[in-house]
């Protein structure tokens, strides 16, 4: 990145609304690490939503019960 571009960014940040700085930083970090961020697919999103809403959950009486049901 050239010095000119860095100076332009710094100039813009000086006038940036304080309330939006955190959102801007979040976006900068996203851009910096976007190739390392794993976005869940539809199936994973559904499983996470189900868990949050206590839907489609299995219950077990013990760890042995869990393993027995997983093996069958």
N, C-alpha and C positions, 0 to 999 in steps of 0.2 A: 504494500500500500504506500502510495506516495505521500510525502509531507503535505502537499497541497490538499489531498483528500482528507488526511487526518485533521488538518486545521479547519477544513469545512465542517467536519463532523463535530469537532470541539466547539466551534462557533454556534452550531445549531443546538447543541446540548445546553449551552449557557442560557438559552431562551426557552428551553423545553419545560412544559408545565410539570411542577413537582409531583402532582398526583399521577402522572403517567410514566414517571421514570422507572418504576419497578416493572411495569409492563414492557417497556423498551428493553430493559436489561434481560428480562425473561426471553424476549425475542432474539436478542443478540446471542445469548447462551444457546438457544435452540439452533440458530444458524451455525454456531461454532461446532456444535456436537450432533447435528442432525443425522449424520451418517452412522452414529453410534446409538441413537435413540430407537428403541423397538416399539412400534405402535401395534397394539393388539389387533388381531383379526376379529371378524364378526363373531366367531364361536367363542373366543376368549372374552370378548366384551359381554356376550350373553351370560357366560358363566360368572363373570364378576358382578354383573347386575343381579343375577339370580342369588348369589351369595349375599349381596347387600340387602336384598329384599326378602331373604330367608325362603326362597323358592327352590324346589328341586334339590333339596339337601338330603343327604343320607345320614342316618345316625347309627351309632354302634355302641354296644354295651361294654366293649373292651377292645384292646389292641388286637388280641387274638381273633375276636369277632370280625374286626376290620380286615385282617389278612385273609381269613377264611372266605369272606365275601369277595375279596379282590381276586382270589385264586379260582373261584368258581365261575 
